[in-house]
């Protein structure tokens, strides 16, 4: 979850970039109103703090005991101890406002008519407004599996990936987006120089993602520099090629490992030998099971939102960050830049 609400959904007064320690500007609209935020990632935590500062009664629901800091994922797989110390933020530290409470539980149903969130424990949480900040499940090993909801399960995931990396002699990273490039860099630093690291990317350039508003020349220069730095680090890069004989399903937890090398066939006719494949392509919205199909984009399964991040057809429910279909770059660093801003107002 990387965005927060652009047009103040919880009243007419802009709330600004408040935090739990910011001066309180209690909205008259907020008094007695309940906001339930699903997900404690960057966007969810930001939204909860803003709503708390405005005087709403906030409940944040997170299935894990803390928030996994996704930008740290590439480092987490090469350093599990760091992952548990720095990459998992305890839920009590994510939101601790005076009007807020935290619940660690799994959401089983969102009743949009009764305006109730039903939890696996049997608890029902009523709301006046609900914010979906559940993010997306990344296919890469940087993101612990969806079922990893305990500290021990998260630790076990990172340790299993790390063990595979330490044993590998031929590593293939599928996907040359931002995650794939950083994964390759972290792995290159963590393994002996005798271990080969290769990126296989379908695009003509590394990190050829869509960044609305980006300067094309600056983006191209950045991509060229990334390719140059990979070469200097000893990372081989194969562009305009896809992995032809493996699918995400063949890489549970985002990786496939073997004691003996196996073939990685490419769409350009080439073939690599690998004893570890790290799959760094694609993601899937975590909101797919929360809403009926009519509220989801039929192709991406992302939640359909309007320019204020309201779910289309559900005026009291919002979807922020990776789970919505807003066509913009979704970055943790900008998660709060549009909070409480009306259309046409500058971010920041």
C-alpha positions as CSV (number, residue, x, y, z in Angstrom):
1,X,0.0,0.0,0.0
2,X,1.7,3.2,-1.2
3,X,-0.9,5.9,-1.4
4,X,-3.2,7.6,1.0
5,X,-6.4,9.4,0.2
6,X,-6.1,12.3,-2.2
7,X,-9.4,14.0,-1.5
8,X,-10.3,14.0,2.2
9,X,-12.8,11.2,2.3
10,X,-13.6,11.7,6.0
11,X,-14.9,15.3,6.0
12,X,-14.6,18.6,4.1
13,X,-11.6,20.0,6.0
14,X,-8.2,19.1,4.5
15,X,-6.2,17.0,7.1
16,X,-2.7,17.6,5.7
17,X,0.3,15.4,6.4
18,X,-0.4,14.9,10.1
19,X,1.2,12.2,12.2
20,X,0.2,10.9,15.6
21,X,2.4,13.5,17.2
22,X,1.1,16.4,15.0
23,X,-1.1,19.1,16.5
24,X,-4.7,17.9,16.6
25,X,-7.2,19.5,14.2
26,X,-10.3,17.7,15.2
27,X,-12.9,17.8,12.4
28,X,-16.5,18.3,13.5
29,X,-17.3,15.6,10.9
30,X,-15.0,13.2,12.7
31,X,-16.7,13.1,16.1
32,X,-18.1,9.7,16.8
33,X,-17.3,8.4,13.3
34,X,-15.5,5.0,13.0
35,X,-12.7,4.4,10.5
36,X,-11.5,0.9,10.0
37,X,-8.2,0.5,8.1
38,X,-7.4,-2.9,6.7
39,X,-3.6,-3.3,6.5
40,X,-0.7,-1.7,8.4
41,X,1.7,-1.1,5.6
42,X,3.0,2.3,4.5
43,X,-0.4,3.5,3.2
44,X,-2.5,2.0,6.0
45,X,-0.3,3.3,8.8
46,X,-0.3,6.8,7.2
47,X,-4.1,6.8,6.8
48,X,-4.6,5.6,10.4
49,X,-2.4,8.3,11.8
50,X,-4.1,11.0,9.8
51,X,-7.6,9.9,10.7
52,X,-6.6,9.6,14.4
53,X,-5.2,13.2,14.3
54,X,-8.5,14.4,12.9
55,X,-10.4,12.9,15.8
56,X,-11.9,9.8,14.2
57,X,-12.2,6.5,16.1
58,X,-9.7,4.4,14.3
59,X,-9.2,0.6,14.2
60,X,-6.4,-0.8,12.2
61,X,-6.5,-4.5,11.4
62,X,-3.4,-6.4,10.3
63,X,-3.0,-10.1,9.8
64,X,0.6,-10.1,10.9
65,X,2.2,-9.1,14.3
66,X,3.8,-6.2,12.5
67,X,4.3,-4.4,9.2
68,X,6.7,-6.0,6.8
69,X,8.8,-3.2,5.3
70,X,8.7,-4.1,1.7
71,X,11.5,-1.9,0.4
72,X,13.8,-3.8,2.7
73,X,12.8,-7.2,1.1
74,X,15.9,-7.6,-1.1
75,X,18.2,-7.1,1.9
76,X,16.0,-9.4,4.1
77,X,16.6,-12.5,1.9
78,X,20.4,-12.2,2.3
79,X,20.3,-11.1,6.0
80,X,17.4,-12.8,7.9
81,X,18.6,-11.3,11.2
82,X,18.4,-7.8,9.8
83,X,14.9,-8.7,8.5
84,X,13.6,-9.5,11.9
85,X,15.3,-6.6,13.6
86,X,14.7,-3.8,11.0
87,X,12.4,-5.2,8.4
88,X,9.4,-6.1,10.6
89,X,7.9,-3.1,12.4
90,X,5.9,-4.2,15.5
91,X,2.2,-3.3,15.2
92,X,2.3,-1.3,18.4
93,X,4.8,1.0,16.8
94,X,2.9,1.4,13.5
95,X,-0.1,3.1,15.0
96,X,-0.4,4.3,18.6
97,X,-2.7,7.4,18.5
98,X,-5.0,8.3,21.3
99,X,-8.1,7.5,19.2
100,X,-6.7,4.3,17.7
101,X,-6.7,0.6,18.5
102,X,-5.0,-2.3,16.8
103,X,-6.2,-5.8,16.0
104,X,-4.1,-8.6,14.7
105,X,-6.5,-10.9,12.9
106,X,-7.4,-12.1,9.4
107,X,-10.3,-10.5,7.5
108,X,-12.7,-13.1,6.2
109,X,-15.4,-10.8,4.9
110,X,-16.2,-7.2,4.2
111,X,-19.9,-6.7,4.4
112,X,-20.4,-3.5,2.4
113,X,-24.2,-3.3,3.1
114,X,-24.1,-3.8,6.9
115,X,-20.7,-1.8,7.0
116,X,-19.0,-4.5,9.1
117,X,-15.6,-6.2,8.8
118,X,-15.8,-9.9,9.9
119,X,-12.6,-11.5,11.3
120,X,-11.3,-15.1,11.5
121,X,-11.6,-14.9,15.3
122,X,-15.4,-14.4,14.9
123,X,-15.2,-10.8,15.9
124,X,-17.2,-8.2,13.8
125,X,-15.9,-4.6,13.6
126,X,-18.4,-2.0,12.4
127,X,-17.4,1.1,10.5
128,X,-18.6,4.3,9.1
129,X,-15.7,4.4,6.6
130,X,-13.4,1.6,5.6
131,X,-10.0,2.0,3.9
132,X,-8.5,-1.0,2.1
133,X,-4.8,-0.8,2.4
134,X,-4.1,-4.5,2.1
135,X,-1.5,-4.1,-0.7
136,X,-0.5,-6.8,-3.1
137,X,1.3,-10.1,-2.7
138,X,4.6,-9.8,-4.6
139,X,5.7,-13.0,-6.4
140,X,9.3,-12.5,-5.4
141,X,11.0,-14.1,-2.4
142,X,11.2,-10.6,-0.8
143,X,7.6,-10.8,0.3
144,X,6.8,-13.5,2.8
145,X,4.0,-15.8,1.6
146,X,0.5,-14.7,2.4
147,X,0.0,-17.5,4.9
148,X,3.1,-16.4,6.9
149,X,1.3,-14.5,9.6
150,X,3.5,-15.2,12.6
151,X,7.0,-14.0,13.5
152,X,8.3,-17.6,13.3
153,X,6.8,-18.2,9.8
154,X,8.2,-14.9,8.5
155,X,11.6,-15.8,9.9
156,X,11.5,-19.3,8.5
157,X,10.7,-17.9,5.0
158,X,13.7,-15.5,5.0
159,X,16.0,-18.2,6.4
160,X,15.0,-20.7,3.8
161,X,15.6,-18.2,0.9
162,X,18.9,-17.2,2.5
163,X,20.1,-20.8,2.8
164,X,19.3,-21.4,-0.9
165,X,21.3,-18.3,-1.8
166,X,24.3,-19.4,0.3
167,X,24.3,-22.8,-1.3
168,X,23.9,-21.6,-4.9
169,X,26.6,-21.5,-7.5
170,X,24.4,-20.4,-10.5
171,X,21.7,-17.9,-9.7
172,X,19.1,-16.7,-12.2
173,X,16.9,-13.7,-11.3
174,X,13.8,-13.7,-13.5
175,X,12.7,-10.1,-13.9
176,X,14.7,-6.9,-14.3
177,X,12.4,-4.4,-12.7
178,X,13.3,-2.5,-9.6
179,X,12.9,-5.6,-7.3
180,X,14.8,-7.9,-9.6
181,X,17.7,-5.5,-10.0
182,X,18.0,-4.9,-6.3
183,X,17.7,-8.6,-5.5
184,X,20.5,-9.3,-8.0
185,X,22.7,-6.7,-6.4
186,X,22.1,-7.9,-2.8
187,X,22.8,-11.5,-3.9
188,X,25.9,-10.5,-5.8
189,X,27.3,-8.9,-2.6
190,X,26.4,-11.9,-0.5
191,X,27.9,-14.7,-2.5
192,X,31.4,-15.6,-3.6
193,X,32.7,-14.2,-6.9
194,X,32.7,-17.7,-8.3
195,X,28.9,-17.8,-8.1
196,X,27.3,-16.5,-11.2
197,X,24.3,-14.1,-11.0
198,X,22.2,-13.5,-14.1
199,X,19.1,-11.3,-14.7
200,X,16.7,-12.4,-17.4
201,X,14.4,-9.6,-18.4
202,X,11.7,-9.4,-21.1
203,X,12.1,-5.6,-21.7
204,X,14.6,-3.7,-23.8
205,X,15.9,-1.9,-20.7
206,X,16.2,-2.7,-17.1
207,X,13.5,-1.2,-14.9
208,X,11.4,-0.2,-17.9
209,X,8.4,0.5,-15.7
210,X,5.8,3.1,-16.3
211,X,6.4,6.2,-14.2
212,X,3.8,8.9,-15.0
213,X,5.3,12.3,-15.2
214,X,8.9,11.0,-15.4
215,X,11.3,12.8,-17.7
216,X,12.0,10.2,-20.5
217,X,15.7,11.3,-20.9
218,X,16.4,11.1,-17.2
219,X,14.6,7.8,-17.0
220,X,16.7,6.4,-19.9
221,X,19.9,7.6,-18.3
222,X,18.9,6.0,-15.0
223,X,18.2,2.7,-16.8
224,X,21.5,2.8,-18.7
225,X,23.4,3.5,-15.4
226,X,21.7,0.5,-13.8
227,X,22.8,-1.7,-16.7
228,X,26.4,-0.3,-16.4
229,X,26.5,-0.9,-12.6
230,X,25.3,-4.4,-13.0
231,X,28.1,-5.1,-15.5
232,X,30.6,-3.5,-13.1
233,X,29.3,-5.7,-10.2
234,X,29.6,-8.9,-12.2
235,X,25.9,-9.4,-12.8
236,X,25.1,-10.7,-16.3
237,X,22.0,-9.2,-17.9
238,X,20.0,-10.8,-20.7
239,X,17.4,-8.5,-22.2
240,X,14.4,-9.1,-24.5
241,X,14.0,-12.7,-23.2
242,X,11.5,-14.4,-21.0
243,X,11.8,-17.6,-18.9
244,X,10.0,-20.2,-21.1
245,X,9.9,-23.3,-19.0
246,X,9.1,-21.9,-15.5
247,X,6.1,-20.2,-14.1
248,X,5.4,-18.5,-10.7
249,X,3.8,-21.7,-9.6
250,X,7.1,-23.5,-10.0
251,X,8.7,-21.1,-7.6
252,X,6.8,-21.4,-4.3
253,X,7.8,-18.6,-2.0
254,X,9.4,-16.9,-5.0
255,X,12.3,-19.3,-5.6
256,X,13.2,-22.7,-6.9
257,X,16.4,-24.4,-5.7
258,X,18.1,-27.7,-6.5
259,X,21.2,-29.6,-5.4
260,X,22.0,-30.1,-9.1
261,X,21.8,-27.5,-11.9
262,X,18.6,-27.5,-14.0
263,X,17.8,-25.9,-17.3
264,X,16.3,-22.5,-17.6
265,X,15.0,-22.1,-21.2
266,X,14.5,-18.6,-22.6
267,X,12.1,-17.3,-25.2
268,X,15.0,-16.2,-27.4
269,X,16.2,-19.8,-27.8
270,X,19.0,-19.6,-25.3
271,X,19.4,-21.7,-22.2
272,X,21.0,-21.2,-18.8
273,X,21.9,-23.6,-16.1
274,X,20.8,-22.7,-12.6
275,X,20.7,-24.2,-9.2
276,X,18.6,-21.3,-7.9
277,X,15.9,-19.2,-9.6
278,X,14.6,-16.1,-7.9
279,X,11.3,-15.1,-9.4
280,X,10.8,-11.3,-9.4
281,X,7.9,-10.7,-11.7
282,X,4.4,-9.8,-10.9
283,X,2.1,-9.4,-8.0
284,X,-1.5,-10.0,-7.0
285,X,-3.9,-7.8,-5.1
286,X,-4.7,-8.8,-1.6
287,X,-8.2,-7.2,-1.9
288,X,-9.5,-9.6,-4.5
289,X,-11.4,-11.8,-1.9
290,X,-12.8,-8.8,-0.1
291,X,-15.1,-7.3,-2.7
292,X,-17.5,-8.8,-5.3
293,X,-16.2,-8.9,-8.9
294,X,-18.1,-5.8,-10.0
295,X,-15.8,-3.7,-7.9
296,X,-12.7,-5.1,-9.4
297,X,-10.9,-4.5,-12.7
298,X,-11.7,-7.6,-14.7
299,X,-8.1,-8.1,-16.0
300,X,-5.9,-7.0,-13.1
301,X,-8.4,-7.8,-10.2
302,X,-7.4,-4.5,-8.7
303,X,-10.0,-2.4,-6.9
304,X,-11.6,0.2,-9.2
305,X,-11.4,3.6,-7.6
306,X,-12.2,7.2,-8.7
307,X,-9.8,10.1,-8.4
308,X,-10.5,10.5,-4.7
309,X,-9.6,6.7,-4.2
310,X,-13.2,5.9,-3.3
311,X,-14.2,2.5,-4.5
312,X,-16.5,3.0,-7.5
313,X,-20.0,2.4,-6.4
314,X,-19.2,2.3,-2.6
315,X,-19.0,5.9,-1.3
316,X,-17.9,5.0,2.2
317,X,-15.1,2.6,1.2
318,X,-11.7,3.5,-0.2
319,X,-8.8,1.6,-1.6
320,X,-5.2,2.9,-1.4
321,X,-1.9,1.7,-2.6
322,X,-1.1,-1.4,-4.5
323,X,-4.6,-2.9,-4.2
324,X,-6.2,-0.2,-6.4
325,X,-6.2,0.4,-10.1
326,X,-5.0,4.0,-10.1
327,X,-2.4,4.3,-12.9
328,X,0.5,5.9,-11.1
329,X,3.8,5.0,-9.5
330,X,3.1,3.6,-6.0
331,X,6.0,4.2,-3.8
332,X,6.4,4.0,0.0
333,X,8.3,7.3,0.1
334,X,5.3,9.2,-1.3
335,X,2.6,7.3,0.7
336,X,1.5,10.4,2.5
337,X,2.1,13.1,-0.1
338,X,-1.5,13.4,-1.1
339,X,-3.4,12.9,2.1
340,X,-6.3,15.3,2.6
341,X,-5.6,17.0,-0.8
342,X,-8.4,17.9,-3.1
343,X,-8.1,17.4,-6.9
344,X,-5.7,19.9,-8.4
345,X,-3.9,20.7,-5.1
346,X,-0.2,20.2,-5.1
347,X,1.3,17.2,-3.3
348,X,3.8,17.3,-0.5
